[in-house]
Amino acid sequence: MSYRTYYNSGKSIKYVKTPKITGFENTDSGAKLSFTKCDGAARYGIFYLSADGWKGLRSTSDTFFLDTTVKNGETRTYTVRCLDSDGNFVSRFNRDGWSYMYLQP
């Protein structure tokens, strides 16, 4: 589901459903995240929670992402946001995120 809002200046912003992480997988290269597809999203921004707040990892047009920066035995908390074709956020995000401990196979 998506919503469109209009401002008096004539600009419109399209908001889409917040993506949800649906699974994690250990791979030799890192932690693989899978998440829901959201209609209206051109790309997805992947973030992890650091001591300084949410940090961006990368964006992707796929509904999965391989975090190759995570260390063996490290627990990371991830979240995902939808982006439009210009790279602007068009969804909310789960502020609590989803936590996962990566264990290299």
N, C-alpha and C positions, 0 to 999 in steps of 0.2 A: 504494500500500500504506500502511496506517496501523496504528499500534500503540497500545494502551491500557495504561497502567501504573496500578497502584493503590497508594496509600499506606495505612499503618496507620490514619490518621485517617478513612479512608473516601472521600477525595477521589480523583478520577481525572483524568488528563491524557491527552489524545489527541495523539500525535505523528504528523505526516504526512510524506510524502516531501519532500525538499528540492527547491524549484523550481530550474530551470535557465534561464538566458537563452538563447534560441534565435536571436535576430537583432536587428540594429540597422538603423535607416533614418534618413537625413537628411530632414528636412522644413523648410519655411520657418519653422516655429514652434519647432523644437528637435529633439532626438534621440528617436526612438521606439524603445522597447525592447519586445521580445516575449519571453514566457517560458512555460514549461510549466504546464499546469493540474494541480493537485494535489487528488485526492479528499480531502475532509475539511476543506479550507480555505474559510473564508467570505470572506476578503479576502487581499490580498497587500501586504506592506510593501516599499516601494522605498527603497533606501539607496545613497549614493555615498560613496567613501572620500575624506576630507579629510585635511589635515595633522594634525588632532586625532582621527582615527578615523572610524568609520562615522557618517554623518549621515542622518537620515530625510528623505525628500522628501515622501512622501504614501502613502496606502494606496488600493487600488482593488479592485473585485470583478472587473475585466476581466483578461485575460491579456496585456495590453499597457499601456504607460505612456508618455506624452509628457513628457519633461523640458524644460520651457520656460525653465529657469534656466541651462542650459548656454550658454556663449559660443562663438561661431564660432572654430574652431581649437583649442578646449580638449579635452584628453583627460580623461575621467572613468572611474573604475572603479566599477561597479555591482554590487549583489547584491540578492536578493529573499528574503523570508521569508514563510511562511504564517501567517495569523492566524485565530483562531476568531471567533465572532460577538461576543465580549466584547472583542476587540482584543488578546488574549493570544497570544504567539508559540507556535506548535504545530509548528514545524519548525526544523531547523538552517538554516545558510546557508553559502554558499561564501565562506570567509574571504579567498580570493585574489581573488574577484570576476571580472568580465569588463570589460576595458578597451575604450574606444571613443573615437575622435577625431571630434567633431562638425564637419562642414563644411557650412555653410549653402548650399543649392542656389541 
